[in-house]
Amino acid sequence: MIARRVLLLAVLMTAACASAWGQVTVAITGLPPIGVAATQPSAAVTLSGPSPVATTGTLTLAFTPAGGGTQAFDAKFASGSPYTAGFSIAARSTQALFGTAPSIPVMIGTVAGTITITTSIQSSTLTPPAPFVMTVNPTVPVITSVIPCAITLSGFSISVTGRSTPRNMTSALFHFTLPTNTQPPTLDVTVPLTAAFAGWYSNSNSNAFGSTFKMTVQFSFTGPPGTTVPFVAVTGSLTNSIGTSNPPVEGQSSLATCP
Amino acid sequence: MMRRHRIGRYAILRASCFFALAGAAWGQIAGPVIGYLPDGGALRTMSGIPAAGSVGVAITPAGAFSRIEVSPDQTRALAVAAGTGAVMLYTIRSGTSVAVQGVASAPDRIVFSPSGTAAGLWFSRTRHFQLLHSLSATPSVFDIDFSFTLSDPTSVAVSDDGQWMVGAWPFSTYAMGPSGYAIVLPVGGAAEAVCFFHGRNDLATITASQVTLITDIAGAVAPNVLWSKPDDPPPADPATAPPVQIAVGLATSFDNRYLSVAGNLGALSTFDLTAGTSVGLNCACEPASLYGMGGALFRLTGLTDGVVKVFDASTNEDWFVPLAVPPAEGGPQ
């Protein structure tokens, strides 16, 4: 009788434990389904309940550019190995640790595409989650800076730094405010860019930069003797296959070296 | 009438000048450069933008320098020659270096003014400071004897005009200018870090309990306390009290709008001196200092576990910049 009760208790305990373990699910958390270019959200590995085992695992990141091509290395982990991140899960813990940190930053990069993060776990007791998929949508260009520089009596250049997630560009619009008493008071200059940017983005040297770029446009002008500054202000905007950057970015003085 | 006519003609000339301008000649496209990273005796290029950048291979001659520091405008560097200890001025764009004349060899500390127009060298063995009035191969050098301090300074700063230096020791903070006399600055306690503002001889200091702005160091020396630590009650059990953060970096953005402090345990505090507000975050890193990289961008760390941390004071965001993947390992060709 006692033996039967012990056996029944053992069966019940085993069933209970198996049930509890079976309910522990693993998930990648902290990342948005739509990734914003040039951001670095943090990924965490969380468990729905206390882990029944101590184990380790690995997150593996892969990036597929929306525009095809070989630009496969834009998104990265903040770790020594940019496409893998090891973690550990202590027994009875509900949170994986990346070293001592509860999460690891992910560089979204600047190229439209799909980031897929897969999880492997050493212990078969825990089932890895389905791959986490994050989409980086193509967007209008983003201008980081517009810097007029190298102004001489006959010319000047404007340096524009920015990014274009679809990795294309069609044109730039520079809006100049002319000096007082000048007619017209403003002047818009459109610079076609399709061929130039197609050349840049198809060059393998551009791959390491994602979609970021530094574009320098040379302007020449003739004016009255002594004219050294042909405009008092300039703003810049860029257009790609998605649309036009908004709002226009104001030119700034800077200590940056002009190319 | 005549005057109107003249104005009109001038306007026509201007317009025609811009008609010529409308035919803008195409320039060039390249990858942007964030700045340069000292790594031992070498410099590495940090490419891209802060939130999506990478650290490239060394660009300096292998084995040429035992140490190197980059000026905040990222155009030049001061290095120590590996063989002779000579101080070298390295121009990043051209990749050339020349010996800096009139300075002692093998400095223990190299500091730049906020904009990188002047510099200073600290020599621990003699407790001397050499103030370089300009960042050139033949600078005017002001040699300052700090042997009376009996120790290395906690922090040293140089003004952009190269006329002033400030050194912080546990017992006093001194300013030394054209007069050649040391001025004891009115800093309440031991300064952990000091910095000058860009293009000005005003400076900021931080102690364990105060951030102070000091103006007119050549005259009245006017302090203005920007922040004071509240009087917290002592912890019930000192053994379990959280560790005390020590400032390892204090710096201003190039437009002097943001004054940032970096703590050794990762705390970053920024004062917006225009808006009169302050913000903070923790970088989950161990900052070595706030190394200016132009604008409001600062480098916090060296290359640690394949990653460099940078901080943008204007947006209060920190970013990691990883090592670029070598082509041999599948990275971009």
HADDOCK unambig.tbl for C-alpha pairs under 7 A between the chains (distance, minus, plus):
assign (segid A and resid 38 and name CA) (segid B and resid 51 and name CA) 5.05 0.50 0.50
assign (segid A and resid 38 and name CA) (segid B and resid 52 and name CA) 5.53 0.50 0.50
assign (segid A and resid 39 and name CA) (segid B and resid 51 and name CA) 5.94 0.50 0.50
assign (segid A and resid 40 and name CA) (segid B and resid 51 and name CA) 6.93 0.50 0.50
assign (segid A and resid 73 and name CA) (segid B and resid 331 and name CA) 6.41 0.50 0.50
assign (segid A and resid 73 and name CA) (segid B and resid 332 and name CA) 6.95 0.50 0.50
assign (segid A and resid 78 and name CA) (segid B and resid 307 and name CA) 6.67 0.50 0.50
assign (segid A and resid 78 and name CA) (segid B and resid 320 and name CA) 6.41 0.50 0.50
assign (segid A and resid 78 and name CA) (segid B and resid 322 and name CA) 6.52 0.50 0.50
assign (segid A and resid 79 and name CA) (segid B and resid 305 and name CA) 6.70 0.50 0.50
assign (segid A and resid 79 and name CA) (segid B and resid 306 and name CA) 6.52 0.50 0.50
assign (segid A and resid 79 and name CA) (segid B and resid 307 and name CA) 6.74 0.50 0.50
assign (segid A and resid 80 and name CA) (segid B and resid 305 and name CA) 5.15 0.50 0.50
assign (segid A and resid 80 and name CA) (segid B and resid 306 and name CA) 4.43 0.50 0.50
assign (segid A and resid 80 and name CA) (segid B and resid 307 and name CA) 6.76 0.50 0.50
assign (segid A and resid 107 and name CA) (segid B and resid 52 and name CA) 6.48 0.50 0.50
assign (segid A and resid 109 and name CA) (segid B and resid 52 and name CA) 5.15 0.50 0.50
assign (segid A and resid 110 and name CA) (segid B and resid 52 and name CA) 6.78 0.50 0.50
assign (segid A and resid 161 and name CA) (segid B and resid 32 and name CA) 6.89 0.50 0.50
assign (segid A and resid 181 and name CA) (segid B and resid 11 and name CA) 6.58 0.50 0.50
assign (segid A and resid 182 and name CA) (segid B and resid 11 and name CA) 4.52 0.50 0.50
assign (segid A and resid 182 and name CA) (segid B and resid 14 and name CA) 6.26 0.50 0.50
assign (segid A and resid 183 and name CA) (segid B and resid 11 and name CA) 5.26 0.50 0.50
assign (segid A and resid 183 and name CA) (segid B and resid 12 and name CA) 6.90 0.50 0.50
assign (segid A and resid 183 and name CA) (segid B and resid 15 and name CA) 6.19 0.50 0.50
assign (segid A and resid 184 and name CA) (segid B and resid 15 and name CA) 6.67 0.50 0.50
assign (segid A and resid 189 and name CA) (segid B and resid 22 and name CA) 5.38 0.50 0.50
assign (segid A and resid 200 and name CA) (segid B and resid 29 and name CA) 6.77 0.50 0.50
assign (segid A and resid 204 and name CA) (segid B and resid 333 and name CA) 6.06 0.50 0.50
assign (segid A and resid 205 and name CA) (segid B and resid 333 and name CA) 6.84 0.50 0.50
assign (segid A and resid 206 and name CA) (segid B and resid 31 and name CA) 6.59 0.50 0.50
assign (segid A and resid 207 and name CA) (segid B and resid 332 and name CA) 5.72 0.50 0.50
assign (segid A and resid 208 and name CA) (segid B and resid 332 and name CA) 5.76 0.50 0.50
assign (segid A and resid 209 and name CA) (segid B and resid 31 and name CA) 5.94 0.50 0.50
assign (segid A and resid 209 and name CA) (segid B and resid 47 and name CA) 6.93 0.50 0.50
assign (segid A and resid 209 and name CA) (segid B and resid 48 and name CA) 5.27 0.50 0.50
assign (segid A and resid 212 and name CA) (segid B and resid 31 and name CA) 6.52 0.50 0.50
assign (segid A and resid 212 and name CA) (segid B and resid 32 and name CA) 6.83 0.50 0.50
assign (segid A and resid 212 and name CA) (segid B and resid 48 and name CA) 6.13 0.50 0.50
assign (segid A and resid 213 and name CA) (segid B and resid 29 and name CA) 6.59 0.50 0.50
assign (segid A and resid 213 and name CA) (segid B and resid 30 and name CA) 5.77 0.50 0.50
assign (segid A and resid 213 and name CA) (segid B and resid 31 and name CA) 4.75 0.50 0.50
assign (segid A and resid 213 and name CA) (segid B and resid 32 and name CA) 5.44 0.50 0.50
assign (segid A and resid 214 and name CA) (segid B and resid 29 and name CA) 5.68 0.50 0.50
assign (segid A and resid 214 and name CA) (segid B and resid 30 and name CA) 5.28 0.50 0.50
assign (segid A and resid 214 and name CA) (segid B and resid 31 and name CA) 5.62 0.50 0.50
assign (segid A and resid 214 and name CA) (segid B and resid 32 and name CA) 4.99 0.50 0.50
assign (segid A and resid 215 and name CA) (segid B and resid 28 and name CA) 5.77 0.50 0.50
assign (segid A and resid 215 and name CA) (segid B and resid 29 and name CA) 4.38 0.50 0.50
assign (segid A and resid 215 and name CA) (segid B and resid 30 and name CA) 6.46 0.50 0.50
assign (segid A and resid 216 and name CA) (segid B and resid 27 and name CA) 5.18 0.50 0.50
assign (segid A and resid 216 and name CA) (segid B and resid 28 and name CA) 5.34 0.50 0.50
assign (segid A and resid 216 and name CA) (segid B and resid 29 and name CA) 6.42 0.50 0.50
assign (segid A and resid 217 and name CA) (segid B and resid 25 and name CA) 6.79 0.50 0.50
assign (segid A and resid 217 and name CA) (segid B and resid 26 and name CA) 5.52 0.50 0.50
assign (segid A and resid 217 and name CA) (segid B and resid 27 and name CA) 4.32 0.50 0.50
assign (segid A and resid 217 and name CA) (segid B and resid 28 and name CA) 6.76 0.50 0.50
assign (segid A and resid 218 and name CA) (segid B and resid 24 and name CA) 6.31 0.50 0.50
assign (segid A and resid 218 and name CA) (segid B and resid 25 and name CA) 5.38 0.50 0.50
assign (segid A and resid 218 and name CA) (segid B and resid 26 and name CA) 6.11 0.50 0.50
assign (segid A and resid 218 and name CA) (segid B and resid 27 and name CA) 5.31 0.50 0.50
assign (segid A and resid 219 and name CA) (segid B and resid 21 and name CA) 5.85 0.50 0.50
assign (segid A and resid 219 and name CA) (segid B and resid 24 and name CA) 4.77 0.50 0.50
assign (segid A and resid 219 and name CA) (segid B and resid 25 and name CA) 5.86 0.50 0.50
assign (segid A and resid 220 and name CA) (segid B and resid 20 and name CA) 6.90 0.50 0.50
assign (segid A and resid 220 and name CA) (segid B and resid 21 and name CA) 5.42 0.50 0.50
assign (segid A and resid 220 and name CA) (segid B and resid 24 and name CA) 6.70 0.50 0.50
assign (segid A and resid 221 and name CA) (segid B and resid 17 and name CA) 5.32 0.50 0.50
assign (segid A and resid 221 and name CA) (segid B and resid 18 and name CA) 6.39 0.50 0.50
assign (segid A and resid 221 and name CA) (segid B and resid 20 and name CA) 5.34 0.50 0.50
assign (segid A and resid 221 and name CA) (segid B and resid 21 and name CA) 4.86 0.50 0.50
assign (segid A and resid 222 and name CA) (segid B and resid 17 and name CA) 4.74 0.50 0.50
assign (segid A and resid 222 and name CA) (segid B and resid 20 and name CA) 6.86 0.50 0.50
assign (segid A and resid 223 and name CA) (segid B and resid 13 and name CA) 6.31 0.50 0.50
assign (segid A and resid 223 and name CA) (segid B and resid 14 and name CA) 6.10 0.50 0.50
assign (segid A and resid 223 and name CA) (segid B and resid 17 and name CA) 5.02 0.50 0.50
assign (segid A and resid 224 and name CA) (segid B and resid 13 and name CA) 6.67 0.50 0.50
assign (segid A and resid 255 and name CA) (segid B and resid 73 and name CA) 6.71 0.50 0.50
assign (segid A and resid 256 and name CA) (segid B and resid 73 and name CA) 6.95 0.50 0.50
